[in-house]
Amino acid sequence: MRELIGTHDLLFVTLDTLRYDVAARAGTPVLRSVLPGGRWERRHTPASFTYAAHHAFFAGFLPTPTTPGPHERLFAARFGGSETSGPGTYVFDHPDLPGALAAEGYHTVCLGGVGFFNPAAPLGRVLPGMFAESHWERAFGVTAPDCVGAQLDRLEKIIGELPADRPLFTFLNVAALHQPNRHYVPGAAEDSLSTHAAALEYVDRQMGRLFDLAGGRGRPCLVIICSDHGTLYGEDGHIGHRVAHEAVWTVPYADFILGAP
């Protein structure tokens, strides 16, 4: 990671609330065409809900491999006693990754999705406030069936106005998987694992356009794509997340480079 800063664009996508078991079996041909080995890596998230997970992500604590560690991290905020930084880790002296990348010359953009990125409330300004440019609108949110399409319309405009020689860090929080997602199955009366999977299939249909935008700036682009946490549809009596349950802690993860030689 240390060697990529400055020469590569970065795209960080969180598929908010996506469960690992659903991701592993869903019909997602676009994603499978770019995932290393055509499959998701099984990892554990640092938190059980969006706000806490993203704070950890932006400090360098991405979902952790489930195999015994220690595991060298891609990037890390410097602090005494860190045992998971290594020779390849991009270690920064800012409190968050967007600020560190801005200091390296990157233009940093946040395209929010779920309510923690809605600036109507002060809490919804904390995570977007780490970025030089941030956007949220109702069309990006959990009730909008084409939320990703609206986000990509905005990203296309941003990229079109950015000088080609300016490196870009794009963060995209995808809201489609989050409840409510019943609108992805016509006639569905409630959210379920089936509607969750249908939401992922909708997202997959948008990923080709996203990767074309991110990888079409004339420089390679490192992509990190993962879930921030899973969610429950009645397992052990639970609905939702913010609980310590295997289906909440276990998330899909992948990283790869677009436009590499």
N, C-alpha and C positions, 0 to 999 in steps of 0.2 A: 504494500500500500504506500509506503514511504516514497517509493520511486515513481508512483503514478501521479502524485500531486503536482499540478501545474501543467502536465502534458495531457491529461485525460479530463474530460468532463465526468461528472458524477450524477447518477440518477438513483435516488433512494425511494423505493415504493413500499408503503405499508398497506397490505390488503387487510384493512381493519376487521378484526373478529374472525378471520378465516381459520377454520379448524384444520389440523393436519390430516385427520382421517378423510375428510371430505376432499381436500386438495389432492390427496394421494390417489383417489379413485375417480375423480371427476373427468369429464371429457373436455380437455383443454389443449387442443392441438397446437395453438400458437405458443403457449408457455412451454409445452413439452419440447418444442423445436429448439428452444434456447436454453432450457435448464441443463446443467451439466449431467450427462448420462441420461437425459430425458426424464429426470425424476427430481422431486423435492428432497432436500435433506431434512431429517427429523431433528428438531432442536427444542430447547426449553427457553421460554421467554423470561425476562427478569421481573415481570410484573403481570398482574391479572386483569388490568384494565388500561385504557388508552393513555390517560394522562401520565401515569407513573411509568409505563413502558417507554413512552417517547422521551421522557426526561432521561431515562437510562440510555436509550439509543444514542441521543445526541451528546452524551458524555463518553460514548465509545463502548457501551455494554450492549452489543447486539445479542440476539438469541444465542445461547450456548449449546455447542454440540452435546449430545446425550452420552457420548462415549467418555471414559475417564480422561481427565485433563492432566496438567493444565493445557489450555488452548490459547495460543497467541492471538491477540485481537487485531483487527484491521487498523483501528484507530483508537486513541485513548487520550483523555484529558490527563495531564501530568498530575500525579499526587504521590506522596510518600507511601511506600509499602505496596505499590502495585506489583503483582506477581504474574500478570498475564500480558505485559508488554514485552515485545521481542525485537530482534533486529529489523524485521519487516514492518513493524507497527509505526503508523504515523502518529507520533506523540505531539500533542499541542498544549500550549500554555494559556489557552482561553477556557472559559467555563463551559463552552459548547462547541460542537463541530461547525455549525454555520458561521459563527464568529471567527473561528480559526481559518476557515477556507476564505472568508472575506479578506482577511489579512494577507492571504496568499494571492489575492487578485481575482478571486472568483466572484461572479455575480450569483447571489444566493436567492432562491425563489421557493416559496412555500405555497402549494396549492392544497388547501385544507379540505376536509370532507366531513367528518363527524363533528358533533357539537363542541368538542374541546378546541376546535379551530375557528369557531364562530366568534368574531370580535364584538358581538352585541353585548357580551358580558365581560368584565375584566379578566375572569379566569380564561376565557377563550382567546385572550391576547398574549398569554404568556409564551406558549410554544411558537406561534407565528412571529412574536416579537424578536426571536433569535435571528430572523432573516432580514435581508435588505429589502425584499419585496415579498408581500404575502397577499393572498386572495382567498376569499370565501364568499359564496353567495348561495342562496337557497337551491339553485340548480346543481350545486356540488354535493348536496346533503343527502341524508339517509332516505328521504321520501321521494327523491327524484329518480325515476327509472333509468334515465340516461345521464347519471351523474358524471361518469368518466368521460363521456363525449363532451360535456360542457367544460370539464377541466382541460381537456386536450385542445379545445377551441382556444382557451385562454393561453395555454402553453405555446401553441403555434404562433400566436400574436407576439408573445414575449420573445420567442426565438427569432422571429422575423425582424425584430427591432434591435436585437443584440449584435454588436460587432462580432464578426466571425472569429477574431483573434482573442476574444475575452472568454476565459474558461467559465463554465456554468455548472453550478450545483443546483439540481432540481429535486425537491422533496414533494412527493405526491401521496396524500393520504386518501385511499379509496374507501368510500362509505357504503358501497353496494351490498357487501356481505352482512353489514350490521342490521339488526332489527330496526324497522320492519323490512323484510325482504320477500314477503308473500306476493308482491306484485310481479315477480319474475315467473310465476306459474299462474296462467290465467285461471280464474275461478277458485284459487286457493283461499280458504277462509282464515288460515293462521300460518304463522311462520313454522318451519320444520326443517329437518335436515335436507329434505328434497328441495325446498325453496332456497335454502342456503347454497346448495349445489347449483341450482339454476342461476343464482346471482353470480357465482364464480364463472359459469359458462358465458354469461353476458360480459363480464370483465375480460375474459380471454379474447372475446371478439374485438375488444378495443386495443389490445396490447400490440398488435401489429402496427397500428398508427403511432402509438407511443414510442415504440422502438425505432420507427422510421424517423420520428422527430428528434429523439435523443441521439441517435447514431448518424444523423445526416448533417452534422455541422462541420465535417471535414477533419474531425479529430476523434480518436477512440473514446468510448464512454464506458466507464465502469458502472455496472448496474448491481444494486443490492435490492432484493425483493423478498419480503417476508411478511408474516402476520405479527401483530403486536400481542395477540392472545386469542384463544378460542372462545367458544360460548356453548351454553348448554340448552338443550331442548327437552328437558324433563328427566335427564339422567340423574339417578339417585334423588329425584324430587326437585332438582334445581332448574331454574329458568334464568338464562343470562350468564353473567360472569362475575368477576370480582370475588371469586371463591377459589380455594386451593383444590382444584379437581384436575385430573389427568387431561381431560379434554380441553381445559382452559390453559394449562401450562405448556402443552405440547403444540408446537407451531411449525409450519413449513418455512424453509429458508433456502435461498440460492444467491450466489453472486457469479457474475460472468462479465465479459467485456464485449461490447458491440464495436464493430469496425476494427478489430485487431487484425494485424497482418496474418 
